[in-house]
């Protein structure tokens, strides 16, 4: 597994984990707490509740093919498709 950065002499390469961390830091602010989300082998994910009441879901599609899924929250459902190799961030109140 690669770290966020690869350093080779004077060359620094930003790996996918770097961008994933940057996205998480933008939406999952200090004081956020992790909340339950469904475990999925096909689409690993993690959810948070922010101090201002937003819900944040970060989903990874580590396959090469697009994956369809639904987000069920507070009695509502949203259908989404995530491209192969993509990370999706979903925010709602």
PyMOL Python script that loads the backbone (N, CA, C, O; Angstrom):
from pymol import cmd

cmd.read_pdbstr("""\
ATOM      1  N   UNK A   1       0.840  -1.173   0.000  1.00  0.00           N
ATOM      2  CA  UNK A   1       0.000   0.000   0.000  1.00  0.00           C
ATOM      3  C   UNK A   1       0.892   1.246   0.000  1.00  0.00           C
ATOM      4  O   UNK A   1       1.873   1.321   0.741  1.00  0.00           O
ATOM      5  N   UNK A   2       0.539   2.213  -0.836  1.00  0.00           N
ATOM      6  CA  UNK A   2       1.289   3.457  -0.912  1.00  0.00           C
ATOM      7  C   UNK A   2       0.859   4.416   0.178  1.00  0.00           C
ATOM      8  O   UNK A   2      -0.300   4.427   0.592  1.00  0.00           O
ATOM      9  N   UNK A   3       1.790   5.211   0.631  1.00  0.00           N
ATOM     10  CA  UNK A   3       1.459   6.295   1.541  1.00  0.00           C
ATOM     11  C   UNK A   3       0.896   7.462   0.749  1.00  0.00           C
ATOM     12  O   UNK A   3       0.682   7.354  -0.458  1.00  0.00           O
ATOM     13  N   UNK A   4       0.659   8.561   1.417  1.00  0.00           N
ATOM     14  CA  UNK A   4       0.110   9.744   0.758  1.00  0.00           C
ATOM     15  C   UNK A   4       1.114  10.359  -0.223  1.00  0.00           C
ATOM     16  O   UNK A   4       0.735  10.902  -1.261  1.00  0.00           O
ATOM     17  N   UNK A   5       2.396  10.264   0.127  1.00  0.00           N
ATOM     18  CA  UNK A   5       3.443  10.836  -0.717  1.00  0.00           C
ATOM     19  C   UNK A   5       4.530   9.798  -0.962  1.00  0.00           C
ATOM     20  O   UNK A   5       4.793   8.946  -0.114  1.00  0.00           O
ATOM     21  N   UNK A   6       5.154   9.878  -2.125  1.00  0.00           N
ATOM     22  CA  UNK A   6       6.362   9.112  -2.394  1.00  0.00           C
ATOM     23  C   UNK A   6       7.473  10.123  -2.611  1.00  0.00           C
ATOM     24  O   UNK A   6       7.365  11.008  -3.460  1.00  0.00           O
ATOM     25  N   UNK A   7       8.535   9.988  -1.844  1.00  0.00           N
ATOM     26  CA  UNK A   7       9.666  10.908  -1.946  1.00  0.00           C
ATOM     27  C   UNK A   7      10.860  10.125  -2.479  1.00  0.00           C
ATOM     28  O   UNK A   7      11.297   9.139  -1.886  1.00  0.00           O
ATOM     29  N   UNK A   8      11.371  10.591  -3.612  1.00  0.00           N
ATOM     30  CA  UNK A   8      12.516   9.947  -4.250  1.00  0.00           C
ATOM     31  C   UNK A   8      13.535  11.049  -4.527  1.00  0.00           C
ATOM     32  O   UNK A   8      13.458  11.746  -5.539  1.00  0.00           O
ATOM     33  N   UNK A   9      14.485  11.193  -3.613  1.00  0.00           N
ATOM     34  CA  UNK A   9      15.452  12.283  -3.748  1.00  0.00           C
ATOM     35  C   UNK A   9      14.740  13.607  -3.583  1.00  0.00           C
ATOM     36  O   UNK A   9      14.125  13.865  -2.548  1.00  0.00           O
ATOM     37  N   UNK A  10      14.823  14.454  -4.609  1.00  0.00           N
ATOM     38  CA  UNK A  10      14.152  15.756  -4.575  1.00  0.00           C
ATOM     39  C   UNK A  10      12.768  15.732  -5.205  1.00  0.00           C
ATOM     40  O   UNK A  10      12.086  16.756  -5.246  1.00  0.00           O
ATOM     41  N   UNK A  11      12.348  14.572  -5.695  1.00  0.00           N
ATOM     42  CA  UNK A  11      11.049  14.472  -6.363  1.00  0.00           C
ATOM     43  C   UNK A  11       9.991  13.946  -5.394  1.00  0.00           C
ATOM     44  O   UNK A  11      10.180  12.924  -4.735  1.00  0.00           O
ATOM     45  N   UNK A  12       8.879  14.667  -5.327  1.00  0.00           N
ATOM     46  CA  UNK A  12       7.751  14.277  -4.475  1.00  0.00           C
ATOM     47  C   UNK A  12       6.567  13.961  -5.376  1.00  0.00           C
ATOM     48  O   UNK A  12       6.177  14.777  -6.212  1.00  0.00           O
ATOM     49  N   UNK A  13       5.997  12.774  -5.202  1.00  0.00           N
ATOM     50  CA  UNK A  13       4.822  12.373  -5.966  1.00  0.00           C
ATOM     51  C   UNK A  13       3.638  12.246  -5.022  1.00  0.00           C
ATOM     52  O   UNK A  13       3.712  11.566  -3.999  1.00  0.00           O
ATOM     53  N   UNK A  14       2.548  12.910  -5.379  1.00  0.00           N
ATOM     54  CA  UNK A  14       1.317  12.800  -4.590  1.00  0.00           C
ATOM     55  C   UNK A  14       0.547  11.578  -5.073  1.00  0.00           C
ATOM     56  O   UNK A  14       0.165  11.504  -6.241  1.00  0.00           O
ATOM     57  N   UNK A  15       0.319  10.626  -4.185  1.00  0.00           N
ATOM     58  CA  UNK A  15      -0.401   9.397  -4.495  1.00  0.00           C
ATOM     59  C   UNK A  15      -1.890   9.587  -4.231  1.00  0.00           C
ATOM     60  O   UNK A  15      -2.276  10.582  -3.617  1.00  0.00           O
ATOM     61  N   UNK A  16      -2.751   8.647  -4.683  1.00  0.00           N
ATOM     62  CA  UNK A  16      -4.193   8.782  -4.462  1.00  0.00           C
ATOM     63  C   UNK A  16      -4.568   9.054  -3.002  1.00  0.00           C
ATOM     64  O   UNK A  16      -5.512   9.801  -2.745  1.00  0.00           O
ATOM     65  N   UNK A  17      -3.858   8.469  -2.055  1.00  0.00           N
ATOM     66  CA  UNK A  17      -4.175   8.695  -0.636  1.00  0.00           C
ATOM     67  C   UNK A  17      -4.038  10.166  -0.258  1.00  0.00           C
ATOM     68  O   UNK A  17      -4.757  10.644   0.619  1.00  0.00           O
ATOM     69  N   UNK A  18      -3.139  10.880  -0.897  1.00  0.00           N
ATOM     70  CA  UNK A  18      -2.963  12.309  -0.636  1.00  0.00           C
ATOM     71  C   UNK A  18      -4.245  13.071  -0.965  1.00  0.00           C
ATOM     72  O   UNK A  18      -4.706  13.902  -0.181  1.00  0.00           O
ATOM     73  N   UNK A  19      -4.807  12.779  -2.124  1.00  0.00           N
ATOM     74  CA  UNK A  19      -6.025  13.471  -2.555  1.00  0.00           C
ATOM     75  C   UNK A  19      -7.227  13.037  -1.724  1.00  0.00           C
ATOM     76  O   UNK A  19      -8.104  13.849  -1.429  1.00  0.00           O
ATOM     77  N   UNK A  20      -7.271  11.760  -1.345  1.00  0.00           N
ATOM     78  CA  UNK A  20      -8.359  11.286  -0.483  1.00  0.00           C
ATOM     79  C   UNK A  20      -8.323  12.002   0.858  1.00  0.00           C
ATOM     80  O   UNK A  20      -9.363  12.402   1.381  1.00  0.00           O
ATOM     81  N   UNK A  21      -7.134  12.164   1.410  1.00  0.00           N
ATOM     82  CA  UNK A  21      -6.986  12.861   2.679  1.00  0.00           C
ATOM     83  C   UNK A  21      -7.386  14.329   2.540  1.00  0.00           C
ATOM     84  O   UNK A  21      -8.021  14.885   3.436  1.00  0.00           O
ATOM     85  N   UNK A  22      -7.023  14.951   1.437  1.00  0.00           N
ATOM     86  CA  UNK A  22      -7.371  16.348   1.209  1.00  0.00           C
ATOM     87  C   UNK A  22      -8.883  16.533   1.141  1.00  0.00           C
ATOM     88  O   UNK A  22      -9.416  17.494   1.696  1.00  0.00           O
ATOM     89  N   UNK A  23      -9.573  15.621   0.467  1.00  0.00           N
ATOM     90  CA  UNK A  23     -11.035  15.700   0.374  1.00  0.00           C
ATOM     91  C   UNK A  23     -11.657  15.518   1.751  1.00  0.00           C
ATOM     92  O   UNK A  23     -12.548  16.271   2.141  1.00  0.00           O
ATOM     93  N   UNK A  24     -11.188  14.527   2.476  1.00  0.00           N
ATOM     94  CA  UNK A  24     -11.730  14.288   3.819  1.00  0.00           C
ATOM     95  C   UNK A  24     -11.511  15.513   4.706  1.00  0.00           C
ATOM     96  O   UNK A  24     -12.417  15.911   5.438  1.00  0.00           O
ATOM     97  N   UNK A  25     -10.334  16.108   4.650  1.00  0.00           N
ATOM     98  CA  UNK A  25     -10.041  17.270   5.484  1.00  0.00           C
ATOM     99  C   UNK A  25     -10.925  18.461   5.132  1.00  0.00           C
ATOM    100  O   UNK A  25     -11.233  19.278   6.000  1.00  0.00           O
ATOM    101  N   UNK A  26     -11.334  18.568   3.882  1.00  0.00           N
ATOM    102  CA  UNK A  26     -12.187  19.689   3.464  1.00  0.00           C
ATOM    103  C   UNK A  26     -13.591  19.565   4.037  1.00  0.00           C
ATOM    104  O   UNK A  26     -14.184  20.569   4.432  1.00  0.00           O
ATOM    105  N   UNK A  27     -14.133  18.355   4.090  1.00  0.00           N
ATOM    106  CA  UNK A  27     -15.523  18.169   4.493  1.00  0.00           C
ATOM    107  C   UNK A  27     -15.698  17.636   5.907  1.00  0.00           C
ATOM    108  O   UNK A  27     -16.732  17.878   6.529  1.00  0.00           O
ATOM    109  N   UNK A  28     -14.725  16.926   6.421  1.00  0.00           N
ATOM    110  CA  UNK A  28     -14.810  16.367   7.775  1.00  0.00           C
ATOM    111  C   UNK A  28     -13.973  17.257   8.683  1.00  0.00           C
ATOM    112  O   UNK A  28     -12.781  17.023   8.885  1.00  0.00           O
ATOM    113  N   UNK A  29     -14.619  18.278   9.222  1.00  0.00           N
ATOM    114  CA  UNK A  29     -13.933  19.308   9.991  1.00  0.00           C
ATOM    115  C   UNK A  29     -13.668  18.860  11.425  1.00  0.00           C
ATOM    116  O   UNK A  29     -14.295  17.912  11.899  1.00  0.00           O
ATOM    117  N   UNK A  30     -12.755  19.522  12.116  1.00  0.00           N
ATOM    118  CA  UNK A  30     -12.498  19.190  13.519  1.00  0.00           C
ATOM    119  C   UNK A  30     -13.792  19.180  14.330  1.00  0.00           C
ATOM    120  O   UNK A  30     -14.659  20.035  14.153  1.00  0.00           O
ATOM    121  N   UNK A  31     -13.903  18.208  15.212  1.00  0.00           N
ATOM    122  CA  UNK A  31     -15.103  18.056  16.026  1.00  0.00           C
ATOM    123  C   UNK A  31     -16.114  17.107  15.416  1.00  0.00           C
ATOM    124  O   UNK A  31     -17.101  16.767  16.069  1.00  0.00           O
ATOM    125  N   UNK A  32     -15.899  16.665  14.177  1.00  0.00           N
ATOM    126  CA  UNK A  32     -16.794  15.692  13.543  1.00  0.00           C
ATOM    127  C   UNK A  32     -16.661  14.353  14.254  1.00  0.00           C
ATOM    128  O   UNK A  32     -15.613  14.030  14.811  1.00  0.00           O
ATOM    129  N   UNK A  33     -17.739  13.585  14.223  1.00  0.00           N
ATOM    130  CA  UNK A  33     -17.701  12.248  14.815  1.00  0.00           C
ATOM    131  C   UNK A  33     -18.096  11.232  13.756  1.00  0.00           C
ATOM    132  O   UNK A  33     -18.946  11.486  12.902  1.00  0.00           O
ATOM    133  N   UNK A  34     -17.454  10.077  13.839  1.00  0.00           N
ATOM    134  CA  UNK A  34     -17.786   9.005  12.908  1.00  0.00           C
ATOM    135  C   UNK A  34     -19.115   8.404  13.323  1.00  0.00           C
ATOM    136  O   UNK A  34     -19.373   8.187  14.507  1.00  0.00           O
ATOM    137  N   UNK A  35     -19.959   8.137  12.327  1.00  0.00           N
ATOM    138  CA  UNK A  35     -21.249   7.512  12.568  1.00  0.00           C
ATOM    139  C   UNK A  35     -21.328   6.224  11.750  1.00  0.00           C
ATOM    140  O   UNK A  35     -20.501   5.981  10.871  1.00  0.00           O
ATOM    141  N   UNK A  36     -22.321   5.417  12.051  1.00  0.00           N
ATOM    142  CA  UNK A  36     -22.461   4.119  11.389  1.00  0.00           C
ATOM    143  C   UNK A  36     -22.759   4.285   9.902  1.00  0.00           C
ATOM    144  O   UNK A  36     -23.466   5.206   9.492  1.00  0.00           O
ATOM    145  N   UNK A  37     -22.210   3.384   9.116  1.00  0.00           N
ATOM    146  CA  UNK A  37     -22.545   3.273   7.694  1.00  0.00           C
ATOM    147  C   UNK A  37     -22.448   1.795   7.342  1.00  0.00           C
ATOM    148  O   UNK A  37     -21.788   1.022   8.037  1.00  0.00           O
ATOM    149  N   UNK A  38     -23.110   1.412   6.260  1.00  0.00           N
ATOM    150  CA  UNK A  38     -23.090   0.010   5.854  1.00  0.00           C
ATOM    151  C   UNK A  38     -21.695  -0.408   5.439  1.00  0.00           C
ATOM    152  O   UNK A  38     -20.970   0.338   4.781  1.00  0.00           O
ATOM    153  N   UNK A  39     -21.337  -1.612   5.838  1.00  0.00           N
ATOM    154  CA  UNK A  39     -20.070  -2.177   5.376  1.00  0.00           C
ATOM    155  C   UNK A  39     -20.308  -2.849   4.038  1.00  0.00           C
ATOM    156  O   UNK A  39     -21.261  -3.611   3.873  1.00  0.00           O
ATOM    157  N   UNK A  40     -19.448  -2.565   3.096  1.00  0.00           N
ATOM    158  CA  UNK A  40     -19.580  -3.127   1.766  1.00  0.00           C
ATOM    159  C   UNK A  40     -18.194  -3.503   1.251  1.00  0.00           C
ATOM    160  O   UNK A  40     -17.280  -2.678   1.245  1.00  0.00           O
ATOM    161  N   UNK A  41     -18.046  -4.744   0.823  1.00  0.00           N
ATOM    162  CA  UNK A  41     -16.755  -5.162   0.258  1.00  0.00           C
ATOM    163  C   UNK A  41     -16.504  -4.464  -1.069  1.00  0.00           C
ATOM    164  O   UNK A  41     -15.360  -4.170  -1.414  1.00  0.00           O
ATOM    165  N   UNK A  42     -17.580  -4.197  -1.819  1.00  0.00           N
ATOM    166  CA  UNK A  42     -17.433  -3.580  -3.139  1.00  0.00           C
ATOM    167  C   UNK A  42     -17.197  -2.083  -3.064  1.00  0.00           C
ATOM    168  O   UNK A  42     -16.527  -1.513  -3.925  1.00  0.00           O
ATOM    169  N   UNK A  43     -17.747  -1.441  -2.038  1.00  0.00           N
ATOM    170  CA  UNK A  43     -17.627   0.008  -1.908  1.00  0.00           C
ATOM    171  C   UNK A  43     -17.309   0.383  -0.463  1.00  0.00           C
ATOM    172  O   UNK A  43     -18.208   0.759   0.289  1.00  0.00           O
ATOM    173  N   UNK A  44     -16.037   0.285  -0.068  1.00  0.00           N
ATOM    174  CA  UNK A  44     -15.691   0.695   1.293  1.00  0.00           C
ATOM    175  C   UNK A  44     -16.108   2.148   1.518  1.00  0.00           C
ATOM    176  O   UNK A  44     -15.977   2.984   0.624  1.00  0.00           O
ATOM    177  N   UNK A  45     -16.609   2.442   2.715  1.00  0.00           N
ATOM    178  CA  UNK A  45     -17.105   3.790   2.979  1.00  0.00           C
ATOM    179  C   UNK A  45     -16.992   4.117   4.458  1.00  0.00           C
ATOM    180  O   UNK A  45     -16.813   3.238   5.300  1.00  0.00           O
ATOM    181  N   UNK A  46     -17.102   5.405   4.749  1.00  0.00           N
ATOM    182  CA  UNK A  46     -17.091   5.897   6.122  1.00  0.00           C
ATOM    183  C   UNK A  46     -17.984   7.134   6.162  1.00  0.00           C
ATOM    184  O   UNK A  46     -18.025   7.916   5.212  1.00  0.00           O
ATOM    185  N   UNK A  47     -18.704   7.300   7.285  1.00  0.00           N
ATOM    186  CA  UNK A  47     -19.626   8.431   7.412  1.00  0.00           C
ATOM    187  C   UNK A  47     -19.321   9.215   8.684  1.00  0.00           C
ATOM    188  O   UNK A  47     -18.856   8.658   9.678  1.00  0.00           O
ATOM    189  N   UNK A  48     -19.590  10.515   8.633  1.00  0.00           N
ATOM    190  CA  UNK A  48     -19.339  11.408   9.760  1.00  0.00           C
ATOM    191  C   UNK A  48     -20.507  12.365   9.937  1.00  0.00           C
ATOM    192  O   UNK A  48     -21.238  12.653   8.990  1.00  0.00           O
ATOM    193  N   UNK A  49     -20.673  12.851  11.153  1.00  0.00           N
ATOM    194  CA  UNK A  49     -21.578  13.969  11.441  1.00  0.00           C
ATOM    195  C   UNK A  49     -20.690  15.122  11.885  1.00  0.00           C
ATOM    196  O   UNK A  49     -19.902  14.990  12.821  1.00  0.00           O
ATOM    197  N   UNK A  50     -20.829  16.267  11.193  1.00  0.00           N
ATOM    198  CA  UNK A  50     -19.990  17.424  11.489  1.00  0.00           C
ATOM    199  C   UNK A  50     -20.614  18.247  12.622  1.00  0.00           C
ATOM    200  O   UNK A  50     -21.796  18.089  12.927  1.00  0.00           O
ATOM    201  N   UNK A  51     -19.829  19.115  13.237  1.00  0.00           N
ATOM    202  CA  UNK A  51     -20.367  19.936  14.322  1.00  0.00           C
ATOM    203  C   UNK A  51     -21.549  20.815  13.908  1.00  0.00           C
ATOM    204  O   UNK A  51     -22.388  21.151  14.743  1.00  0.00           O
ATOM    205  N   UNK A  52     -21.623  21.189  12.631  1.00  0.00           N
ATOM    206  CA  UNK A  52     -22.744  22.019  12.173  1.00  0.00           C
ATOM    207  C   UNK A  52     -23.936  21.195  11.683  1.00  0.00           C
ATOM    208  O   UNK A  52     -24.881  21.741  11.115  1.00  0.00           O
ATOM    209  N   UNK A  53     -23.886  19.878  11.905  1.00  0.00           N
ATOM    210  CA  UNK A  53     -25.037  19.024  11.605  1.00  0.00           C
ATOM    211  C   UNK A  53     -25.058  18.393  10.230  1.00  0.00           C
ATOM    212  O   UNK A  53     -26.011  17.687   9.902  1.00  0.00           O
ATOM    213  N   UNK A  54     -24.044  18.620   9.414  1.00  0.00           N
ATOM    214  CA  UNK A  54     -23.991  17.970   8.109  1.00  0.00           C
ATOM    215  C   UNK A  54     -23.592  16.503   8.268  1.00  0.00           C
ATOM    216  O   UNK A  54     -22.875  16.135   9.199  1.00  0.00           O
ATOM    217  N   UNK A  55     -24.066  15.687   7.348  1.00  0.00           N
ATOM    218  CA  UNK A  55     -23.637  14.298   7.257  1.00  0.00           C
ATOM    219  C   UNK A  55     -22.717  14.190   6.053  1.00  0.00           C
ATOM    220  O   UNK A  55     -23.003  14.743   4.991  1.00  0.00           O
ATOM    221  N   UNK A  56     -21.611  13.476   6.223  1.00  0.00           N
ATOM    222  CA  UNK A  56     -20.615  13.325   5.160  1.00  0.00           C
ATOM    223  C   UNK A  56     -20.366  11.837   4.961  1.00  0.00           C
ATOM    224  O   UNK A  56     -20.067  11.117   5.913  1.00  0.00           O
ATOM    225  N   UNK A  57     -20.491  11.382   3.723  1.00  0.00           N
ATOM    226  CA  UNK A  57     -20.213   9.996   3.376  1.00  0.00           C
ATOM    227  C   UNK A  57     -19.104   9.991   2.335  1.00  0.00           C
ATOM    228  O   UNK A  57     -19.214  10.641   1.295  1.00  0.00           O
ATOM    229  N   UNK A  58     -18.030   9.252   2.621  1.00  0.00           N
ATOM    230  CA  UNK A  58     -16.923   9.106   1.677  1.00  0.00           C
ATOM    231  C   UNK A  58     -16.919   7.650   1.221  1.00  0.00           C
ATOM    232  O   UNK A  58     -16.853   6.732   2.038  1.00  0.00           O
ATOM    233  N   UNK A  59     -16.990   7.452  -0.099  1.00  0.00           N
ATOM    234  CA  UNK A  59     -17.117   6.112  -0.682  1.00  0.00           C
ATOM    235  C   UNK A  59     -15.972   5.891  -1.673  1.00  0.00           C
ATOM    236  O   UNK A  59     -15.655   6.773  -2.471  1.00  0.00           O
ATOM    237  N   UNK A  60     -15.356   4.709  -1.615  1.00  0.00           N
ATOM    238  CA  UNK A  60     -14.278   4.340  -2.527  1.00  0.00           C
ATOM    239  C   UNK A  60     -14.758   3.220  -3.436  1.00  0.00           C
ATOM    240  O   UNK A  60     -15.267   2.204  -2.962  1.00  0.00           O
ATOM    241  N   UNK A  61     -14.597   3.401  -4.740  1.00  0.00           N
ATOM    242  CA  UNK A  61     -14.841   2.317  -5.690  1.00  0.00           C
ATOM    243  C   UNK A  61     -13.479   1.828  -6.151  1.00  0.00           C
ATOM    244  O   UNK A  61     -12.876   2.406  -7.055  1.00  0.00           O
ATOM    245  N   UNK A  62     -12.994   0.751  -5.521  1.00  0.00           N
ATOM    246  CA  UNK A  62     -11.663   0.272  -5.872  1.00  0.00           C
ATOM    247  C   UNK A  62     -11.677  -0.765  -6.995  1.00  0.00           C
ATOM    248  O   UNK A  62     -10.677  -1.443  -7.232  1.00  0.00           O
ATOM    249  N   UNK A  63     -12.815  -0.886  -7.685  1.00  0.00           N
ATOM    250  CA  UNK A  63     -12.856  -1.752  -8.862  1.00  0.00           C
ATOM    251  C   UNK A  63     -12.591  -0.904 -10.105  1.00  0.00           C
ATOM    252  O   UNK A  63     -12.473   0.319 -10.018  1.00  0.00           O
ATOM    253  N   UNK A  64     -12.500  -1.558 -11.250  1.00  0.00           N
ATOM    254  CA  UNK A  64     -12.273  -0.836 -12.501  1.00  0.00           C
ATOM    255  C   UNK A  64     -13.573  -0.436 -13.178  1.00  0.00           C
ATOM    256  O   UNK A  64     -13.573   0.356 -14.120  1.00  0.00           O
ATOM    257  N   UNK A  65     -14.687  -0.988 -12.691  1.00  0.00           N
ATOM    258  CA  UNK A  65     -15.990  -0.738 -13.310  1.00  0.00           C
ATOM    259  C   UNK A  65     -16.821   0.221 -12.472  1.00  0.00           C
ATOM    260  O   UNK A  65     -16.652   0.276 -11.254  1.00  0.00           O
ATOM    261  N   UNK A  66     -17.722   0.982 -13.105  1.00  0.00           N
ATOM    262  CA  UNK A  66     -18.633   1.834 -12.341  1.00  0.00           C
ATOM    263  C   UNK A  66     -19.498   0.976 -11.412  1.00  0.00           C
ATOM    264  O   UNK A  66     -19.862  -0.150 -11.750  1.00  0.00           O
ATOM    265  N   UNK A  67     -19.818   1.521 -10.253  1.00  0.00           N
ATOM    266  CA  UNK A  67     -20.662   0.818  -9.288  1.00  0.00           C
ATOM    267  C   UNK A  67     -21.848   1.710  -8.928  1.00  0.00           C
ATOM    268  O   UNK A  67     -21.690   2.896  -8.638  1.00  0.00           O
ATOM    269  N   UNK A  68     -23.037   1.112  -8.955  1.00  0.00           N
ATOM    270  CA  UNK A  68     -24.256   1.822  -8.547  1.00  0.00           C
ATOM    271  C   UNK A  68     -24.532   1.482  -7.086  1.00  0.00           C
ATOM    272  O   UNK A  68     -24.288   0.360  -6.640  1.00  0.00           O
ATOM    273  N   UNK A  69     -25.044   2.471  -6.346  1.00  0.00           N
ATOM    274  CA  UNK A  69     -25.401   2.245  -4.948  1.00  0.00           C
ATOM    275  C   UNK A  69     -26.433   3.275  -4.536  1.00  0.00           C
ATOM    276  O   UNK A  69     -26.699   4.230  -5.267  1.00  0.00           O
ATOM    277  N   UNK A  70     -27.011   3.079  -3.368  1.00  0.00           N
ATOM    278  CA  UNK A  70     -27.971   4.051  -2.859  1.00  0.00           C
ATOM    279  C   UNK A  70     -27.527   4.521  -1.484  1.00  0.00           C
ATOM    280  O   UNK A  70     -26.893   3.788  -0.725  1.00  0.00           O
ATOM    281  N   UNK A  71     -27.875   5.750  -1.190  1.00  0.00           N
ATOM    282  CA  UNK A  71     -27.630   6.334   0.125  1.00  0.00           C
ATOM    283  C   UNK A  71     -28.994   6.489   0.779  1.00  0.00           C
ATOM    284  O   UNK A  71     -29.848   7.226   0.288  1.00  0.00           O
ATOM    285  N   UNK A  72     -29.190   5.793   1.886  1.00  0.00           N
ATOM    286  CA  UNK A  72     -30.439   5.860   2.633  1.00  0.00           C
ATOM    287  C   UNK A  72     -30.182   6.617   3.923  1.00  0.00           C
ATOM    288  O   UNK A  72     -29.339   6.215   4.725  1.00  0.00           O
ATOM    289  N   UNK A  73     -30.907   7.715   4.128  1.00  0.00           N
ATOM    290  CA  UNK A  73     -30.704   8.521   5.328  1.00  0.00           C
ATOM    291  C   UNK A  73     -31.967   9.279   5.663  1.00  0.00           C
ATOM    292  O   UNK A  73     -32.583   9.896   4.794  1.00  0.00           O
ATOM    293  N   UNK A  74     -32.345   9.232   6.906  1.00  0.00           N
ATOM    294  CA  UNK A  74     -33.466  10.020   7.417  1.00  0.00           C
ATOM    295  C   UNK A  74     -34.725   9.810   6.589  1.00  0.00           C
ATOM    296  O   UNK A  74     -35.462  10.753   6.301  1.00  0.00           O
ATOM    297  N   UNK A  75     -34.959   8.550   6.209  1.00  0.00           N
ATOM    298  CA  UNK A  75     -36.164   8.210   5.470  1.00  0.00           C
ATOM    299  C   UNK A  75     -36.153   8.578   4.000  1.00  0.00           C
ATOM    300  O   UNK A  75     -37.179   8.458   3.329  1.00  0.00           O
ATOM    301  N   UNK A  76     -35.039   9.016   3.492  1.00  0.00           N
ATOM    302  CA  UNK A  76     -34.914   9.382   2.080  1.00  0.00           C
ATOM    303  C   UNK A  76     -33.832   8.533   1.442  1.00  0.00           C
ATOM    304  O   UNK A  76     -32.949   8.009   2.122  1.00  0.00           O
ATOM    305  N   UNK A  77     -33.915   8.403   0.106  1.00  0.00           N
ATOM    306  CA  UNK A  77     -32.949   7.598  -0.622  1.00  0.00           C
ATOM    307  C   UNK A  77     -32.470   8.357  -1.854  1.00  0.00           C
ATOM    308  O   UNK A  77     -33.259   8.980  -2.566  1.00  0.00           O
ATOM    309  N   UNK A  78     -31.170   8.291  -2.090  1.00  0.00           N
ATOM    310  CA  UNK A  78     -30.557   8.877  -3.282  1.00  0.00           C
ATOM    311  C   UNK A  78     -29.757   7.778  -3.965  1.00  0.00           C
ATOM    312  O   UNK A  78     -28.996   7.066  -3.310  1.00  0.00           O
ATOM    313  N   UNK A  79     -29.922   7.636  -5.270  1.00  0.00           N
ATOM    314  CA  UNK A  79     -29.151   6.663  -6.044  1.00  0.00           C
ATOM    315  C   UNK A  79     -27.961   7.369  -6.679  1.00  0.00           C
ATOM    316  O   UNK A  79     -28.065   8.504  -7.144  1.00  0.00           O
ATOM    317  N   UNK A  80     -26.831   6.674  -6.687  1.00  0.00           N
ATOM    318  CA  UNK A  80     -25.612   7.274  -7.231  1.00  0.00           C
ATOM    319  C   UNK A  80     -24.827   6.213  -7.991  1.00  0.00           C
ATOM    320  O   UNK A  80     -25.006   5.014  -7.774  1.00  0.00           O
ATOM    321  N   UNK A  81     -23.960   6.670  -8.880  1.00  0.00           N
ATOM    322  CA  UNK A  81     -23.020   5.802  -9.592  1.00  0.00           C
ATOM    323  C   UNK A  81     -21.639   6.402  -9.412  1.00  0.00           C
ATOM    324  O   UNK A  81     -21.438   7.603  -9.595  1.00  0.00           O
ATOM    325  N   UNK A  82     -20.687   5.546  -9.048  1.00  0.00           N
ATOM    326  CA  UNK A  82     -19.321   6.002  -8.829  1.00  0.00           C
ATOM    327  C   UNK A  82     -18.407   5.298  -9.832  1.00  0.00           C
ATOM    328  O   UNK A  82     -18.388   4.070  -9.915  1.00  0.00           O
ATOM    329  N   UNK A  83     -17.666   6.076 -10.575  1.00  0.00           N
ATOM    330  CA  UNK A  83     -16.769   5.535 -11.600  1.00  0.00           C
ATOM    331  C   UNK A  83     -15.719   4.623 -10.983  1.00  0.00           C
ATOM    332  O   UNK A  83     -15.379   4.757  -9.807  1.00  0.00           O
ATOM    333  N   UNK A  84     -15.209   3.698 -11.783  1.00  0.00           N
ATOM    334  CA  UNK A  84     -14.154   2.807 -11.326  1.00  0.00           C
ATOM    335  C   UNK A  84     -12.924   3.589 -10.885  1.00  0.00           C
ATOM    336  O   UNK A  84     -12.475   4.500 -11.580  1.00  0.00           O
ATOM    337  N   UNK A  85     -12.380   3.226  -9.720  1.00  0.00           N
ATOM    338  CA  UNK A  85     -11.194   3.885  -9.204  1.00  0.00           C
ATOM    339  C   UNK A  85     -11.440   5.243  -8.569  1.00  0.00           C
ATOM    340  O   UNK A  85     -10.491   5.927  -8.186  1.00  0.00           O
ATOM    341  N   UNK A  86     -12.696   5.640  -8.451  1.00  0.00           N
ATOM    342  CA  UNK A  86     -13.017   6.971  -7.939  1.00  0.00           C
ATOM    343  C   UNK A  86     -13.356   6.948  -6.451  1.00  0.00           C
ATOM    344  O   UNK A  86     -13.706   5.913  -5.886  1.00  0.00           O
ATOM    345  N   UNK A  87     -13.241   8.111  -5.846  1.00  0.00           N
ATOM    346  CA  UNK A  87     -13.695   8.342  -4.484  1.00  0.00           C
ATOM    347  C   UNK A  87     -14.782   9.401  -4.569  1.00  0.00           C
ATOM    348  O   UNK A  87     -14.597  10.447  -5.191  1.00  0.00           O
ATOM    349  N   UNK A  88     -15.913   9.122  -3.939  1.00  0.00           N
ATOM    350  CA  UNK A  88     -17.020  10.082  -3.942  1.00  0.00           C
ATOM    351  C   UNK A  88     -17.253  10.606  -2.544  1.00  0.00           C
ATOM    352  O   UNK A  88     -17.184   9.859  -1.568  1.00  0.00           O
ATOM    353  N   UNK A  89     -17.530  11.897  -2.452  1.00  0.00           N
ATOM    354  CA  UNK A  89     -17.858  12.541  -1.177  1.00  0.00           C
ATOM    355  C   UNK A  89     -19.253  13.113  -1.308  1.00  0.00           C
ATOM    356  O   UNK A  89     -19.529  13.896  -2.216  1.00  0.00           O
ATOM    357  N   UNK A  90     -20.129  12.723  -0.403  1.00  0.00           N
ATOM    358  CA  UNK A  90     -21.534  13.141  -0.422  1.00  0.00           C
ATOM    359  C   UNK A  90     -21.833  13.859   0.886  1.00  0.00           C
ATOM    360  O   UNK A  90     -21.548  13.339   1.965  1.00  0.00           O
ATOM    361  N   UNK A  91     -22.406  15.051   0.790  1.00  0.00           N
ATOM    362  CA  UNK A  91     -22.677  15.871   1.966  1.00  0.00           C
ATOM    363  C   UNK A  91     -24.140  16.298   1.931  1.00  0.00           C
ATOM    364  O   UNK A  91     -24.641  16.739   0.896  1.00  0.00           O
ATOM    365  N   UNK A  92     -24.821  16.164   3.067  1.00  0.00           N
ATOM    366  CA  UNK A  92     -26.212  16.603   3.183  1.00  0.00           C
ATOM    367  C   UNK A  92     -26.508  16.925   4.625  1.00  0.00           C
ATOM    368  O   UNK A  92     -25.711  16.645   5.521  1.00  0.00           O
ATOM    369  N   UNK A  93     -27.656  17.513   4.837  1.00  0.00           N
ATOM    370  CA  UNK A  93     -28.101  17.878   6.185  1.00  0.00           C
ATOM    371  C   UNK A  93     -29.286  17.058   6.548  1.00  0.00           C
ATOM    372  O   UNK A  93     -29.824  17.203   7.645  1.00  0.00           O
TER     373      UNK A  93
END
""", "prot")
cmd.dss("prot")
cmd.show_as("cartoon", "prot")
cmd.util.cbc("prot")
cmd.orient("prot")
